[in-house]
């Protein structure tokens, strides 16, 4: 018991054990997010000293417009999008029991892209932008339903779901490309920027729409900690302990779809975050689902914020989409996972 902190309620009805090493790592990840957050605010076409950034966060400075209107919404968008994608990937990998599971690989993000692009092409300007996350989540839900139905053959095997998801993802990419090339140049350029996964142009309206959705869904996922921890013992054991496995699997899939759809609604196709973040979290933390949710959220945020810092500073005066850099890291990692799991794929 020396590896755990025990927290008990006064009445004795509530008790919880917290793994000491996991608590230390989660605290370190939180502090790392805070540090990268401040560094990101200071970085850009014009460097602002970190001391000035901290001063602005508690009062006002001569750089208020740059920090509050240009950089702060963008950094907050990167933080919340990375958290949403990280947790979405964690849930998806656990549900299909496949390390290759990721919203962008399985096709969830592709469906969200179709929903978002249809909204941008046909409804933007006629309908408030606050409905864009709903369009994106709807597209993700439709794509996921199609993938799940096509994968069903006396049950769903993880590899069959992955392969069909890749095929559906290719189809959704073709649909998005068709909409882009057949639209007016102004709309096409907006769609293209969205597809590359850029945080450029993020504003307070988008942040205030997205933050409550992502935080609520991540918070809801924590309520499934006990169920998921039991389910790790196997479906048969979980069923024997009274867990409604299929019902909770559907709820978790809905949470994953909601997180992925909402995350890409404004930030676009930032790829491979949902693949990388859960793997790093499992290497660092204990297997408790609550620890992994928080760890995946923190690591996903770090990945996107660091990618955005590089995107804004490495090729000045150009502003490269952050999705280019996450894909540059994620694609080799995906190939490595394919190589490591080649025996399971051949069975």
Secondary structure by P-SEA (a helix, b strand, c coil): cccbbbbbcccccbbbbbcaaaaaaaaaaaaaaaaaaaaaaacccccccaaaaaaaaacccccccccccccaaaaaaaaaaaaaaaaaaaaaaaaacccccccccccaaaaaaaaaaaaaacccccccccaaaaaaaaaaaaaaaaaaaaaccccccaaaaaaaaaaaaaaaaaaaaaaaaaccaaaaaaaaaaaacccccccaaaaaacaaaaaaaaaaaaaaaaaaaaacccaaaaaaaccaaaaaaaaaaaaaaaaaaaaaccccccccccccaaaaaaacccccaaaaaaaaaaaaaaaaaaaaaaaacccccccccaaaaaaaaaaaaaaaaaaaacccccc
